[in-house]
Amino acid sequence: MADAGRKADVEIVASASADELRFDAQPEVQVRFPGTGKRDSHQVTERQNVDSPVRPGKTYRRVFARTRITSRLLEDGLD
């Protein structure tokens, strides 16, 4: 059975802010978790003042984005 209370083995947190942001085209974004073995991986992204999905040609002002990527290795036979 999985230990839901156990912390992630790997955690990456990144954030960015800008006075203005403009996309000429719809961005292509991917997050992958390569490697071997079983794992429990998640990504959570928070945006402020940016549409989801973004609108090409629109200028966004006073923007902020933060993403948190976590991965927890699962032991065979235990999880």
Backbone hydrogen bonds, N-H to C=O, Kabsch-Sander energy under -0.5 kcal/mol:
donor,donor_aa,acceptor,acceptor_aa,energy
4,A,2,A,-1.1
6,R,3,D,-1.7
9,D,71,S,-1.5
10,V,71,S,-2.2
12,I,69,I,-2.8
14,A,67,T,-2.2
16,A,65,A,-2.4
18,A,63,V,-1.8
21,L,60,Y,-2.3
23,F,58,K,-0.7
29,V,27,P,-0.6
40,D,72,R,-2.7
41,S,39,R,-0.6
42,H,70,T,-2.5
44,V,68,R,-2.3
46,E,66,R,-3.2
48,Q,64,F,-2.7
57,G,23,F,-3.4
58,K,55,R,-2.0
60,Y,21,L,-3.5
60,Y,58,K,-0.6
62,R,19,D,-2.5
63,V,18,A,-2.0
64,F,48,Q,-1.6
65,A,16,A,-2.5
66,R,46,E,-2.5
67,T,14,A,-2.7
68,R,44,V,-2.6
69,I,12,I,-3.0
70,T,42,H,-2.6
71,S,10,V,-2.2
72,R,40,D,-1.8
74,L,38,K,-2.5
78,L,75,E,-1.8
79,D,75,E,-1.7
